Structure formats: C-alpha cells, structure tokens
Amino acid sequence: MPCFAYTTLLVLFGTSYAFNLASLVLPKWLTLTTADATYSYGLFQVCQSDTHACRPFPRSSQADCTEDLCPLWQAAGAGMILASVAGALTIVAMVGTMCSNRRKRERGWKLVSGMLVLHAVPSAVAVLIMAHLSAKVLHFATPDVAFFLSIAGWCLSLLLALALTYFSGSSHHHYEALD
C-alpha cells in the first residue's frame, strides 16, 4: 500500500478512537426526561439538567441497582475501557507496521486488521448492553450523543478492518514465470 493509504488509515482510525474516548467520558449515553427533570446517564455518572449536578452512577447506596442494572452497566463501562486499551495498542501496531521494512509491513497489516476488530467488538457489546438497558430497565430513556459516537467508532473500525483485509490480501506484485 502506498504512503497515502497508510496515512489515511491512521487518520481514520484516529477518528474512530477519538469517538471511542469521547463516548467513554461523556455523561450522555442515555437521556431520561421525567416530570421533575432531565437526567443524562453516562457510563460512570448521571447528571441532572436543571441543577447541573452529577453523581457517580450506578450506586447501590442510592438505590440505583434494580433489575440487573448494576452488573450490566458495569459490563458496558468495562467494555468501553477495554476498547480504549485495544485502540491504543492498535495505534502502536499501526505505527510499528508503517515504520517496518516491506516484508514485515506486508505481514503486519493482518495483525493490525485483527486489532481493529479487537477494538470494535467490546465497544459494540457496550452499545448492545446500553440499548438493552434503555429498552428494558430505564423505560423511555433515549440514546444520546455518546451512544451514537460509540456506534460510529466501532462501525468505522470494522469497515477499516474489512478494507485492510481486502487490500493487504491482494498482492500488488504479480510475477509470471518465464518459459
């Protein structure tokens, strides 16, 4: 692959990774509007819109843990943290592959493709968990910005993995045997 393709891949994955990190820290995964106030739920805190006060979420001491909410919410948070760690390792693998010699570079893209999938899967699982919680536990909660950033991030990572697998699998140097 030419240098432009390497750079484009790194920039696109950097965008995907930024989406992942933003969705990890933003307290806007789900929004729940009640008669009293609007609550924005993040992976680690809940914020009330009228007072702008935030508190850690979920907490059993606050009676937040109902209907498997706590273990599933914590699993979603752990999935996003795992995706962030895998994303950092993917960037290291990309830079290492880009800076290596040609033969190692050709083999290295298979590893990078697998790392892209490893980045996407935990994030996708977190989104599925949050969608389940939104529908079954926090009735009438609607997805918010961080939810959609996470979806965009893991979809972009999967598309990059597919494109990388396709382009790295096809050899650009075909030699014909001399007769």
N, CA and C atoms as a LAMMPS dump frame, in Angstrom:
ITEM: TIMESTEP
0
ITEM: NUMBER OF ATOMS
537
ITEM: BOX BOUNDS ff ff ff
-5.0000000000000000e+02 5.0000000000000000e+02
-5.0000000000000000e+02 5.0000000000000000e+02
-5.0000000000000000e+02 5.0000000000000000e+02
ITEM: ATOMS id mol type element x y z
1 1 1 N 0.845 -1.175 0
2 1 2 C 0 0 0
3 1 3 C 0.892 1.241 0
4 2 1 N 0.477 2.274 -0.703
5 2 2 C 1.28 3.499 -0.732
6 2 3 C 1.183 4.27 0.587
7 3 1 N 2.085 5.231 0.762
8 3 2 C 2.164 6.021 1.99
9 3 3 C 0.856 6.762 2.262
10 4 1 N 0.194 7.239 1.211
11 4 2 C -1.079 7.945 1.388
12 4 3 C -2.128 7.029 2.026
13 5 1 N -2.147 5.774 1.615
14 5 2 C -3.107 4.824 2.19
15 5 3 C -2.812 4.575 3.662
16 6 1 N -1.528 4.472 4.024
17 6 2 C -1.158 4.285 5.426
18 6 3 C -1.618 5.468 6.272
19 7 1 N -1.346 6.658 5.76
20 7 2 C -1.707 7.873 6.487
21 7 3 C -3.212 8.003 6.628
22 8 1 N -3.938 7.706 5.56
23 8 2 C -5.4 7.765 5.606
24 8 3 C -5.949 6.776 6.618
25 9 1 N -5.401 5.581 6.622
26 9 2 C -5.829 4.566 7.58
27 9 3 C -5.591 5.038 9.015
28 10 1 N -4.437 5.617 9.267
29 10 2 C -4.117 6.096 10.611
30 10 3 C -5.041 7.245 11.022
31 11 1 N -5.332 8.163 10.116
32 11 2 C -6.219 9.288 10.428
33 11 3 C -7.646 8.793 10.671
34 12 1 N -8.119 7.884 9.842
35 12 2 C -9.474 7.363 10.032
36 12 3 C -9.598 6.582 11.331
37 13 1 N -8.583 5.785 11.648
38 13 2 C -8.655 5.083 12.921
39 13 3 C -8.515 6.05 14.087
40 14 1 N -7.715 7.086 13.932
41 14 2 C -7.619 8.113 14.971
42 14 3 C -8.976 8.74 15.245
43 15 1 N -9.761 8.938 14.202
44 15 2 C -11.123 9.453 14.354
45 15 3 C -11.986 8.459 15.109
46 16 1 N -11.898 7.199 14.74
47 16 2 C -12.658 6.158 15.43
48 16 3 C -12.277 6.081 16.901
49 17 1 N -10.992 6.182 17.181
50 17 2 C -10.501 6.122 18.559
51 17 3 C -10.958 7.35 19.352
52 18 1 N -10.97 8.51 18.707
53 18 2 C -11.456 9.729 19.371
54 18 3 C -12.941 9.586 19.711
55 19 1 N -13.716 9.004 18.808
56 19 2 C -15.133 8.744 19.099
57 19 3 C -15.266 7.833 20.311
58 20 1 N -14.417 6.805 20.361
59 20 2 C -14.445 5.866 21.478
60 20 3 C -14.131 6.56 22.796
61 21 1 N -13.091 7.373 22.806
62 21 2 C -12.71 8.067 24.035
63 21 3 C -13.764 9.08 24.459
64 22 1 N -14.343 9.785 23.488
65 22 2 C -15.389 10.758 23.816
66 22 3 C -16.612 10.062 24.41
67 23 1 N -16.984 8.929 23.846
68 23 2 C -18.149 8.215 24.382
69 23 3 C -17.858 7.621 25.752
70 24 1 N -16.598 7.364 26.032
71 24 2 C -16.228 6.842 27.347
72 24 3 C -16.4 7.892 28.44
73 25 1 N -16.051 9.13 28.156
74 25 2 C -16.053 10.163 29.196
75 25 3 C -17.305 11.033 29.22
76 26 1 N -18.026 11.119 28.134
77 26 2 C -19.227 11.966 28.117
78 26 3 C -20.357 11.341 28.93
79 27 1 N -21.01 12.115 29.784
80 27 2 C -22.165 11.573 30.516
81 27 3 C -23.45 11.721 29.705
82 28 1 N -23.415 11.249 28.47
83 28 2 C -24.572 11.393 27.588
84 28 3 C -24.825 10.13 26.772
85 29 1 N -24.866 8.988 27.438
86 29 2 C -25.212 7.748 26.746
87 29 3 C -26.719 7.642 26.584
88 30 1 N -27.434 7.888 27.669
89 30 2 C -28.893 7.817 27.645
90 30 3 C -29.453 9.059 28.32
91 31 1 N -30.599 9.527 27.837
92 31 2 C -31.274 10.667 28.431
93 31 3 C -32.665 10.234 28.838
94 32 1 N -33.023 10.583 30.065
95 32 2 C -34.342 10.245 30.599
96 32 3 C -35.008 11.525 31.069
97 33 1 N -36.158 11.822 30.499
98 33 2 C -36.898 13.012 30.876
99 33 3 C -38.081 12.601 31.734
100 34 1 N -38.155 13.182 32.928
101 34 2 C -39.275 12.945 33.837
102 34 3 C -40.024 14.261 34.023
103 35 1 N -41.08 14.221 34.822
104 35 2 C -41.838 15.436 35.097
105 35 3 C -40.995 16.442 35.886
106 36 1 N -40.056 15.932 36.681
107 36 2 C -39.249 16.812 37.525
108 36 3 C -38.033 17.389 36.809
109 37 1 N -37.323 16.558 36.057
110 37 2 C -36.06 16.995 35.453
111 37 3 C -35.671 16.062 34.317
112 38 1 N -34.581 16.421 33.668
113 38 2 C -33.982 15.584 32.635
114 38 3 C -32.652 15.069 33.164
115 39 1 N -32.45 13.765 33.024
116 39 2 C -31.23 13.121 33.517
117 39 3 C -30.427 12.595 32.331
118 40 1 N -29.134 12.879 32.348
119 40 2 C -28.216 12.357 31.332
120 40 3 C -27.338 11.308 31.986
121 41 1 N -27.41 10.088 31.463
122 41 2 C -26.661 8.968 32.021
123 41 3 C -25.411 8.721 31.194
124 42 1 N -24.266 8.694 31.877
125 42 2 C -23.02 8.289 31.26
126 42 3 C -22.649 6.914 31.775
127 43 1 N -21.521 6.432 31.37
128 43 2 C -21.096 5.115 31.836
129 43 3 C -20.713 5.122 33.312
130 44 1 N -20.322 6.288 33.837
131 44 2 C -19.845 6.344 35.209
132 44 3 C -20.54 7.388 36.077
133 45 1 N -21.427 8.182 35.48
134 45 2 C -22.135 9.185 36.264
135 45 3 C -23.462 9.546 35.623
136 46 1 N -24.316 10.147 36.445
137 46 2 C -25.603 10.658 35.975
138 46 3 C -25.645 12.138 36.328
139 47 1 N -26.139 12.953 35.4
140 47 2 C -26.211 14.394 35.607
141 47 3 C -27.653 14.856 35.456
142 48 1 N -28.039 15.784 36.31
143 48 2 C -29.379 16.353 36.264
144 48 3 C -29.287 17.687 35.541
145 49 1 N -30.178 17.926 34.576
146 49 2 C -30.041 19.086 33.708
147 49 3 C -30.326 20.408 34.409
148 50 1 N -31.305 20.455 35.282
149 50 2 C -31.661 21.747 35.876
150 50 3 C -30.653 22.217 36.915
151 51 1 N -30.038 21.311 37.647
152 51 2 C -29.047 21.703 38.663
153 51 3 C -27.613 21.543 38.166
154 52 1 N -27.428 20.857 37.067
155 52 2 C -26.1 20.546 36.516
156 52 3 C -25.237 19.781 37.512
157 53 1 N -25.881 19.116 38.44
158 53 2 C -25.163 18.307 39.417
159 53 3 C -25.001 16.893 38.885
160 54 1 N -23.823 16.35 39.066
161 54 2 C -23.536 14.98 38.641
162 54 3 C -23.136 14.156 39.853
163 55 1 N -23.433 12.869 39.796
164 55 2 C -23.025 11.953 40.854
165 55 3 C -22.626 10.637 40.212
166 56 1 N -21.819 9.861 40.904
167 56 2 C -21.434 8.551 40.356
168 56 3 C -22.669 7.676 40.134
169 57 1 N -22.621 6.909 39.065
170 57 2 C -23.743 6.03 38.72
171 57 3 C -23.198 4.755 38.109
172 58 1 N -23.773 3.619 38.371
173 58 2 C -24.812 3.31 39.361
174 58 3 C -24.207 3.043 40.732
175 59 1 N -24.981 3.292 41.738
176 59 2 C -24.574 3.065 43.123
177 59 3 C -25.693 2.332 43.843
178 60 1 N -25.331 1.274 44.535
179 60 2 C -26.332 0.532 45.307
180 60 3 C -26.805 1.345 46.499
181 61 1 N -25.951 2.242 47.029
182 61 2 C -26.345 3.073 48.168
183 61 3 C -27.4 4.11 47.787
184 62 1 N -27.511 4.416 46.506
185 62 2 C -28.504 5.373 46.014
186 62 3 C -29.745 4.661 45.472
187 63 1 N -29.818 3.357 45.674
188 63 2 C -30.92 2.52 45.171
189 63 3 C -31.004 2.543 43.649
190 64 1 N -29.851 2.622 42.993
191 64 2 C -29.809 2.596 41.526
192 64 3 C -29.899 1.177 40.967
193 65 1 N -29.495 0.2 41.745
194 65 2 C -29.348 -1.159 41.245
195 65 3 C -30.665 -1.919 41.311
196 66 1 N -31.359 -1.933 40.198
197 66 2 C -32.593 -2.698 40.071
198 66 3 C -32.551 -3.489 38.774
199 67 1 N -33.139 -4.661 38.78
200 67 2 C -33.288 -5.492 37.57
201 67 3 C -31.981 -5.659 36.781
202 68 1 N -30.948 -6.104 37.426
203 68 2 C -29.656 -6.356 36.779
204 68 3 C -28.998 -5.101 36.206
205 69 1 N -29.418 -3.937 36.651
206 69 2 C -28.858 -2.707 36.105
207 69 3 C -27.372 -2.577 36.411
208 70 1 N -26.977 -2.765 37.657
209 70 2 C -25.567 -2.547 38.047
210 70 3 C -24.58 -3.442 37.307
211 71 1 N -24.795 -4.77 37.289
212 71 2 C -23.785 -5.583 36.592
213 71 3 C -23.731 -5.311 35.087
214 72 1 N -24.864 -5.054 34.472
215 72 2 C -24.853 -4.774 33.034
216 72 3 C -24.224 -3.417 32.744
217 73 1 N -24.526 -2.432 33.557
218 73 2 C -23.954 -1.099 33.364
219 73 3 C -22.441 -1.148 33.54
220 74 1 N -21.994 -1.881 34.548
221 74 2 C -20.56 -2.017 34.776
222 74 3 C -19.891 -2.798 33.646
223 75 1 N -20.597 -3.764 33.089
224 75 2 C -20.053 -4.505 31.948
225 75 3 C -19.903 -3.594 30.735
226 76 1 N -20.867 -2.715 30.517
227 76 2 C -20.765 -1.764 29.402
228 76 3 C -19.574 -0.825 29.607
229 77 1 N -19.397 -0.335 30.833
230 77 2 C -18.251 0.52 31.118
231 77 3 C -16.935 -0.208 30.934
232 78 1 N -16.878 -1.451 31.399
233 78 2 C -15.659 -2.25 31.225
234 78 3 C -15.388 -2.518 29.75
235 79 1 N -16.437 -2.736 28.965
236 79 2 C -16.266 -2.95 27.525
237 79 3 C -15.673 -1.735 26.837
238 80 1 N -16.127 -0.556 27.227
239 80 2 C -15.589 0.661 26.616
240 80 3 C -14.151 0.918 27.055
241 81 1 N -13.829 0.587 28.304
242 81 2 C -12.436 0.721 28.756
243 81 3 C -11.543 -0.258 27.998
244 82 1 N -12.012 -1.492 27.839
245 82 2 C -11.254 -2.49 27.075
246 82 3 C -11.063 -2.037 25.627
247 83 1 N -12.11 -1.467 25.037
248 83 2 C -11.997 -0.965 23.665
249 83 3 C -10.977 0.174 23.587
250 84 1 N -10.915 1.006 24.608
251 84 2 C -9.943 2.107 24.619
252 84 3 C -8.513 1.587 24.713
253 85 1 N -8.297 0.592 25.541
254 85 2 C -6.957 -0.006 25.651
255 85 3 C -6.579 -0.682 24.333
256 86 1 N -7.519 -1.425 23.749
257 86 2 C -7.258 -2.076 22.462
258 86 3 C -6.995 -1.04 21.376
259 87 1 N -7.676 0.094 21.437
260 87 2 C -7.446 1.16 20.464
261 87 3 C -6.052 1.744 20.573
262 88 1 N -5.569 1.948 21.808
263 88 2 C -4.208 2.461 21.989
264 88 3 C -3.18 1.471 21.448
265 89 1 N -3.403 0.186 21.709
266 89 2 C -2.497 -0.839 21.187
267 89 3 C -2.561 -0.921 19.664
268 90 1 N -3.736 -0.655 19.101
269 90 2 C -3.887 -0.656 17.646
270 90 3 C -3.075 0.464 17.022
271 91 1 N -3.083 1.631 17.642
272 91 2 C -2.276 2.746 17.126
273 91 3 C -0.79 2.394 17.172
274 92 1 N -0.353 1.777 18.251
275 92 2 C 1.048 1.347 18.35
276 92 3 C 1.367 0.336 17.253
277 93 1 N 0.445 -0.626 17.026
278 93 2 C 0.667 -1.629 15.975
279 93 3 C 0.698 -0.986 14.592
280 94 1 N -0.15 0.004 14.361
281 94 2 C -0.158 0.688 13.055
282 94 3 C 1.148 1.421 12.808
283 95 1 N 1.586 2.174 13.801
284 95 2 C 2.828 2.938 13.64
285 95 3 C 4.005 1.982 13.483
286 96 1 N 4.035 0.911 14.265
287 96 2 C 5.101 -0.071 14.129
288 96 3 C 5.112 -0.732 12.764
289 97 1 N 3.945 -1.027 12.241
290 97 2 C 3.85 -1.639 10.918
291 97 3 C 4.271 -0.652 9.836
292 98 1 N 3.863 0.589 9.969
293 98 2 C 4.216 1.608 8.976
294 98 3 C 5.717 1.86 8.941
295 99 1 N 6.384 1.73 10.082
296 99 2 C 7.811 2.041 10.163
297 99 3 C 8.709 0.836 9.905
298 100 1 N 8.148 -0.325 9.661
299 100 2 C 8.959 -1.522 9.455
300 100 3 C 9.318 -1.687 7.977
301 101 1 N 10.174 -2.683 7.703
302 101 2 C 10.555 -2.917 6.322
303 101 3 C 9.396 -3.544 5.539
304 102 1 N 9.558 -3.642 4.256
305 102 2 C 8.45 -4.038 3.373
306 102 3 C 7.888 -5.416 3.702
307 103 1 N 8.735 -6.395 3.93
308 103 2 C 8.256 -7.752 4.182
309 103 3 C 7.471 -7.817 5.497
310 104 1 N 7.988 -7.183 6.533
311 104 2 C 7.268 -7.153 7.812
312 104 3 C 5.981 -6.342 7.701
313 105 1 N 6.018 -5.296 6.894
314 105 2 C 4.85 -4.455 6.705
315 105 3 C 3.72 -5.239 6.046
316 106 1 N 4.047 -6.061 5.077
317 106 2 C 3.017 -6.856 4.396
318 106 3 C 2.359 -7.85 5.341
319 107 1 N 3.123 -8.426 6.254
320 107 2 C 2.552 -9.35 7.242
321 107 3 C 1.875 -8.611 8.387
322 108 1 N 2.377 -7.434 8.713
323 108 2 C 1.888 -6.679 9.858
324 108 3 C 0.469 -6.182 9.722
325 109 1 N 0.021 -5.979 8.487
326 109 2 C -1.331 -5.449 8.306
327 109 3 C -2.392 -6.457 8.71
328 110 1 N -2.065 -7.736 8.673
329 110 2 C -3.021 -8.742 9.162
330 110 3 C -3.228 -8.584 10.666
331 111 1 N -2.153 -8.334 11.379
332 111 2 C -2.242 -8.084 12.817
333 111 3 C -3.046 -6.817 13.094
334 112 1 N -2.774 -5.767 12.34
335 112 2 C -3.493 -4.508 12.529
336 112 3 C -4.98 -4.701 12.25
337 113 1 N -5.307 -5.476 11.242
338 113 2 C -6.715 -5.751 10.942
339 113 3 C -7.397 -6.463 12.107
340 114 1 N -6.709 -7.422 12.692
341 114 2 C -7.259 -8.105 13.859
342 114 3 C -7.392 -7.176 15.054
343 115 1 N -6.446 -6.262 15.22
344 115 2 C -6.517 -5.291 16.31
345 115 3 C -7.693 -4.337 16.117
346 116 1 N -7.987 -3.992 14.87
347 116 2 C -9.153 -3.137 14.598
348 116 3 C -10.443 -3.831 15.027
349 117 1 N -10.534 -5.112 14.761
350 117 2 C -11.713 -5.88 15.189
351 117 3 C -11.739 -5.968 16.712
352 118 1 N -10.584 -6.182 17.313
353 118 2 C -10.497 -6.25 18.774
354 118 3 C -10.904 -4.922 19.418
355 119 1 N -10.686 -3.836 18.74
356 119 2 C -11.134 -2.524 19.219
357 119 3 C -12.65 -2.378 19.072
358 120 1 N -13.207 -2.908 18.005
359 120 2 C -14.626 -2.697 17.711
360 120 3 C -15.556 -3.576 18.547
361 121 1 N -15.177 -4.803 18.803
362 121 2 C -16.09 -5.757 19.445
363 121 3 C -16.526 -5.334 20.845
364 122 1 N -15.61 -4.971 21.765
365 122 2 C -16.092 -4.573 23.096
366 122 3 C -16.974 -3.327 23.065
367 123 1 N -16.676 -2.43 22.157
368 123 2 C -17.487 -1.224 22.02
369 123 3 C -18.887 -1.569 21.52
370 124 1 N -18.964 -2.485 20.578
371 124 2 C -20.273 -2.914 20.066
372 124 3 C -21.072 -3.618 21.149
373 125 1 N -20.402 -4.418 21.958
374 125 2 C -21.087 -5.098 23.068
375 125 3 C -21.625 -4.072 24.063
376 126 1 N -20.837 -3.034 24.349
377 126 2 C -21.291 -1.98 25.262
378 126 3 C -22.531 -1.278 24.713
379 127 1 N -22.55 -1.019 23.424
380 127 2 C -23.719 -0.38 22.809
381 127 3 C -24.937 -1.289 22.913
382 128 1 N -24.753 -2.573 22.665
383 128 2 C -25.876 -3.509 22.776
384 128 3 C -26.398 -3.591 24.205
385 129 1 N -25.5 -3.579 25.175
386 129 2 C -25.928 -3.606 26.579
387 129 3 C -26.726 -2.353 26.909
388 130 1 N -26.227 -1.207 26.485
389 130 2 C -26.925 0.045 26.786
390 130 3 C -28.269 0.116 26.064
391 131 1 N -28.356 -0.415 24.875
392 131 2 C -29.645 -0.458 24.175
393 131 3 C -30.627 -1.351 24.922
394 132 1 N -30.133 -2.476 25.42
395 132 2 C -30.983 -3.371 26.215
396 132 3 C -31.461 -2.671 27.48
397 133 1 N -30.559 -2 28.19
398 133 2 C -30.937 -1.302 29.415
399 133 3 C -31.918 -0.171 29.125
400 134 1 N -31.724 0.496 28.018
401 134 2 C -32.633 1.575 27.644
402 134 3 C -34.036 1.065 27.389
403 135 1 N -34.139 -0.107 26.781
404 135 2 C -35.451 -0.651 26.432
405 135 3 C -36.115 -1.386 27.584
406 136 1 N -35.337 -2.092 28.393
407 136 2 C -35.934 -2.985 29.387
408 136 3 C -35.911 -2.457 30.823
409 137 1 N -34.892 -1.672 31.178
410 137 2 C -34.756 -1.267 32.576
411 137 3 C -35.089 0.215 32.757
412 138 1 N -34.434 1.068 32.002
413 138 2 C -34.707 2.511 32.071
414 138 3 C -35.739 2.856 31.001
415 139 1 N -36.958 2.541 31.266
416 139 2 C -38.016 2.746 30.274
417 139 3 C -38.083 4.217 29.871
418 140 1 N -38.265 4.441 28.597
419 140 2 C -38.39 5.769 27.999
420 140 3 C -37.081 6.549 27.958
421 141 1 N -35.966 5.914 28.241
422 141 2 C -34.664 6.567 28.066
423 141 3 C -34.302 6.51 26.59
424 142 1 N -33.787 7.602 26.089
425 142 2 C -33.432 7.67 24.676
426 142 3 C -31.913 7.747 24.515
427 143 1 N -31.382 7.158 23.467
428 143 2 C -29.937 7.241 23.221
429 143 3 C -29.518 8.692 23.005
430 144 1 N -28.297 8.99 23.427
431 144 2 C -27.789 10.359 23.316
432 144 3 C -26.46 10.354 22.567
433 145 1 N -25.759 11.442 22.607
434 145 2 C -24.566 11.675 21.786
435 145 3 C -23.511 10.585 21.936
436 146 1 N -23.151 10.231 23.155
437 146 2 C -22.084 9.25 23.377
438 146 3 C -22.455 7.886 22.813
439 147 1 N -23.725 7.534 22.884
440 147 2 C -24.216 6.281 22.32
441 147 3 C -23.923 6.233 20.817
442 148 1 N -24.249 7.32 20.127
443 148 2 C -24.046 7.364 18.676
444 148 3 C -22.575 7.518 18.296
445 149 1 N -21.796 8.203 19.119
446 149 2 C -20.352 8.269 18.867
447 149 3 C -19.722 6.881 18.952
448 150 1 N -20.17 6.108 19.915
449 150 2 C -19.642 4.751 20.054
450 150 3 C -20.005 3.899 18.844
451 151 1 N -21.239 4.014 18.387
452 151 2 C -21.658 3.266 17.193
453 151 3 C -20.812 3.67 15.993
454 152 1 N -20.636 4.973 15.803
455 152 2 C -19.833 5.446 14.671
456 152 3 C -18.394 4.936 14.779
457 153 1 N -17.854 4.916 15.987
458 153 2 C -16.473 4.462 16.181
459 153 3 C -16.276 3.005 15.849
460 154 1 N -17.147 2.13 16.375
461 154 2 C -16.912 0.71 16.101
462 154 3 C -17.275 0.338 14.668
463 155 1 N -18.247 1.025 14.07
464 155 2 C -18.552 0.755 12.656
465 155 3 C -17.374 1.151 11.765
466 156 1 N -16.78 2.301 12.06
467 156 2 C -15.614 2.744 11.284
468 156 3 C -14.448 1.767 11.451
469 157 1 N -14.231 1.278 12.659
470 157 2 C -13.151 0.307 12.878
471 157 3 C -13.382 -0.978 12.1
472 158 1 N -14.63 -1.461 12.095
473 158 2 C -14.924 -2.677 11.333
474 158 3 C -14.758 -2.462 9.835
475 159 1 N -15.194 -1.318 9.339
476 159 2 C -15.013 -1.025 7.913
477 159 3 C -13.535 -0.928 7.55
478 160 1 N -12.753 -0.319 8.413
479 160 2 C -11.31 -0.251 8.166
480 160 3 C -10.674 -1.639 8.18
481 161 1 N -11.121 -2.494 9.094
482 161 2 C -10.589 -3.858 9.158
483 161 3 C -10.919 -4.619 7.878
484 162 1 N -12.154 -4.467 7.404
485 162 2 C -12.541 -5.137 6.155
486 162 3 C -11.735 -4.613 4.976
487 163 1 N -11.597 -3.307 4.872
488 163 2 C -10.83 -2.725 3.767
489 163 3 C -9.368 -3.141 3.836
490 164 1 N -8.813 -3.133 5.028
491 164 2 C -7.413 -3.511 5.193
492 164 3 C -7.194 -4.979 4.846
493 165 1 N -8.128 -5.831 5.259
494 165 2 C -8.024 -7.253 4.917
495 165 3 C -8.092 -7.446 3.409
496 166 1 N -8.982 -6.717 2.771
497 166 2 C -9.127 -6.84 1.316
498 166 3 C -7.858 -6.373 0.601
499 167 1 N -7.361 -5.182 0.966
500 167 2 C -6.225 -4.627 0.245
501 167 3 C -4.903 -5.284 0.611
502 168 1 N -4.752 -5.737 1.853
503 168 2 C -3.497 -6.387 2.215
504 168 3 C -3.449 -7.826 1.72
505 169 1 N -4.608 -8.413 1.464
506 169 2 C -4.647 -9.782 0.954
507 169 3 C -4.322 -9.878 -0.512
508 170 1 N -4.597 -8.805 -1.25
509 170 2 C -4.304 -8.833 -2.68
510 170 3 C -2.876 -8.378 -2.904
511 171 1 N -2.119 -9.199 -3.559
512 171 2 C -0.719 -8.889 -3.821
513 171 3 C -0.631 -7.927 -5.011
514 172 1 N 0.167 -6.902 -4.846
515 172 2 C 0.328 -5.928 -5.915
516 172 3 C 1.518 -6.231 -6.809
517 173 1 N 2.23 -7.26 -6.475
518 173 2 C 3.418 -7.593 -7.252
519 173 3 C 3.263 -9.003 -7.803
520 174 1 N 2.67 -9.109 -8.951
521 174 2 C 2.474 -10.411 -9.567
522 174 3 C 3.643 -10.664 -10.535
523 175 1 N 4.237 -11.806 -10.364
524 175 2 C 5.321 -12.197 -11.236
525 175 3 C 4.902 -13.416 -12.034
526 176 1 N 5.216 -13.39 -13.28
527 176 2 C 4.909 -14.538 -14.128
528 176 3 C 6.188 -15.32 -14.362
529 177 1 N 6.031 -16.598 -14.329
530 177 2 C 7.206 -17.458 -14.572
531 177 3 C 7.649 -17.325 -16.018
532 178 1 N 8.962 -17.329 -16.212
533 178 2 C 9.49 -17.276 -17.567
534 178 3 C 9.501 -18.687 -18.149
535 179 1 N 9.071 -18.78 -19.374
536 179 2 C 9.057 -20.083 -20.03
537 179 3 C 10.306 -20.322 -20.81
